[in-house]
Amino acid sequence: MKYLGLSSYQMQDMYLSATYLDKAYHQDSTDMETCLYLGVSTGWTIDKQKGIGYLKKTLGMIFPADELVVRVYRELADLHVAFSKPKDAIPYYLKILDYNTDKRLVLYKLGSCFEYIDKEKAL
């Protein structure tokens, strides 16, 4: 269904494209390409608001939620620290600071990394 919808889209038959892509979307709602072209073809033909909704969902697929990105960076940093590699954790903690999170904990963990590195140098 997806490729029939994409072919119809390429031939600028938006109604047919929306029909096929809607069926493909119901089979796999996680396919970003299907969601994108369904949004465009639906928005220009059948239901503009619904098309906008699909396009917003596509944006959500492209850009993960900030909380998820912060969580991944935090886990990467914490794992580096757990394996006695605080120097490798620092870039991840710094990336977390770019997001609107509780910076106190991140700054504390950064300070701990630098303290650990200083203690290592002293030995």
N, C-alpha and C positions, 0 to 999 in steps of 0.2 A: 504494500500500500504506500509506503513512504516514497519509493522511487516513482511510482505512478503520480503521486502528488507533486514531487519535485519536477518531474517531466512536464506536468500540466502547468506548473508555475513558470517554467522556462518558456513554454508556449503562450504564456500570458493568459491562460484560462483560469482565472482566479477562483471561480465558483467550483470548478471540477477539482482544482488543487486543494481547496479548503475541504471538500468532501473526502478525498483520499487521505489527506494529512490528518483529518480528525479521526479517521479509523486507525491510522498508524499511531497516533498519539494515545489512543485508548489501549493499544497493544503495548506501548512502551512510553510512558509519560516522562521518562528520564532522558530521552534522546533530545539533546539540545538543538540539533539541526531541524528535527521535526517540529519542535516547539516554535522555533524562530519563524520558519516558513508558514506554519499554521497561523501564527499571529499576524503575519503580513497579509496572507491571502484572506483570512477571516476579517481582518480589520478593513480591508479595502472593498469587501463585498457584503458579507452577511451581517456582521455585528461589530461595529467599531470598538465598543467597550470591551467585548470579549477578546478581540484582537489585541487591544492594549494590554489586557490581562495576560495573554500568552507571551507578549513581548517582555513584560515585567518579570514573568516567571523565567524567561530565557536569561535575563540579566542576573537573576538570582543563581542560575546554574553557572554562569560565567564567573561571577564574583562571589566567592563563598562569604558567608556571614563573618563579620569581624571577630565574633566570639570564637568561631571555629579556627580561624587563622591564629588568634592569640593562643588558643589551647595547643595547637600544633607546635608553635614556637616555644611555649612554656615546657611542653613535654620534651622537645629536643634539648633545650637548655638543661633541664633537670636531669636528663639521662647522661649528658656529658659530665655534669657535676658528680653524679653518682658513680661514674667510672673514672673519677679523679682527673678529669680533663676540663677544669674550669675555664681555661683560656679559650677552648672551643665553644663554651657556653655563652661567652660574652656577646658575640654578635647576635645571638637569638634573643637574649634579654634586651639588647638595644633595640631590636626590631619591635618588641612588645611595646616599648615606650612610644612608638609612633601611633599606637591605638589609644583610644579613650578608655583606659582601664585604671585600676588602683595602682598608681605608680609607686607607692610606698613599698609594697612587697617586692616589686621588681628591683627597685633601687637597693633594697636590703640584700637581695640575692646577688646583685652586681657587686656590692661592697664585699660580700662574703667571698666571691670569686677572686677579687683582687687581693683580699687578705690571704687566701689560700696560696695564691701565686707568690705573694711576698714571703710567706713562710717557707715555701719550696725553695726560693732563691737563697734564703738565709741558711738553709741546710747545706 
